[in-house]
Amino acid sequence: MIPFDLNLFALAIPAVLFAGISKGGFGSGAAFAGSAILALVLPPGIALAVMLPLLMLVDVAALPAYWGKWDARAVRDLSLGAVPGVVIAALIISFVPADVFRILIGLICLAFVAYQFSKGRGWLNVANWAYSTPAALGTGATAGFTSFISHAGGPPVAVFLLGQGISKLQYQATTVFVFWVINLLKFPPYAALGLFTKETLLLALMLSPFALIGTWLGVRAHRWVSERQFFAITYVLLTLTGLRLMWVGLN
């Protein structure tokens, strides 16, 4: 049973706003935190089921602002790679502890931020890596898997895209489109696993205005913040995301 009380909404509303802002303007790397916050007052499976329709709503709301501005090659390969990731997660989610994957992704996030910081300080003189289709497919599979089990698919995609040195606008547009596809892929297996109920859908409906407000704020914040500031914020979000994933996984 979902407790429709003040404690629930005091956490759920900021969680959904945060997810909308992150997905709407900051590459969705930290949008998974919305589910983590909800999990403080709801069982994790219910929190995931509530958040998925809201994330899908945010995807649709954000797409018009970025339509056609993505990296078509990355969109194709990341989306194709996500298909087996989602399928594998749906098949083994009941058998493999999700914490194992949270820890791995957390380590990747922190390692990438450390790499970027070292390069920015001149300690490393390494160019952005060349685009690789196998790497993109592997990243897509990882994102599909981790997104299915925790809505935390943003970090691996962020690591891959930021390593290509693409523009702020192209980065954001690519992540919006890719996660629109991934969330569509996740919906049928979630339904088949019985994660959706009348209560989860009702709560998602009640929170949907806040998801749209968050998206609106995120799109505008994306336009107000400079490219340098944007990527600085993204690295902070990746650090917080990595630390949160590792903390949850280890505890």
C-alpha positions, 0 to 999 in steps of 0.5 A: 500500500502507498501511504498518500500522506504529507511525508510522501509528498514532501519527498516525492515533489522535490524528487520529481522536480529534480528528475525533470530539471536533470532530464530537461537540461542537464543530460539526465545523469542525476535524474535517477536520484528521484527514484532514490529519494522516493525509495526513502518512503516507498519500497524500491520496486514501487518507487521505480514503477512510479517514476517510469511514467513520469520519466516518459512524460519528461522525455516527451516534454523535452523532445521538441526543444532538442528535436533533430539536434542530436548526434545521429550516429550516437543515437542509433548505436546507443539505442540499438545497444540498449535493447539487449541491456533491457532484455537481459535485465528483465530476465535476470533482475530477480536473480542478480543483486542490483547493488553490484551494478550500482557499485560498478557504475559509481566507480565509472562515474568517479573515475571519469570525473577524476580523468577530466579533472586531471586533464583540465589541470594539465596533469594528463595531455590526452585527446578526446577518444575517437568514436567507436561503434562497439563502444557505443553499443556496449555503453547502450547495453550498460545504460539499458541494463542499469536504467531498467534496474534503477533508472540510473542509465545516465552516467554511462551515457554521459561518460561516453558522450562527454568523452567525444567532446561534443557540444552542450546542445548536441550532448543534451539532445542526444541524451534526451532522445536515447532515454526516450527510447530506453524508457519506451523499451522498459515499459512493457517488461515493467508491466509484464513483471507486475510493477504497475498498479492502480496506486502507482499510476495514481501517484504518478498522475498526481506528480505529473505536473511537477515533472512538467514544471521541472522539465520547463525549468531544466530546458531554460537552465540549459539555455542560461548556463554557459557551456563551461558551466554546464559541463562543470555542473555535469561533472558535479552531478556525475560525482554525486551520482557515483557516490550515491550509487556506491553508497546504496550498493555498499549498504 
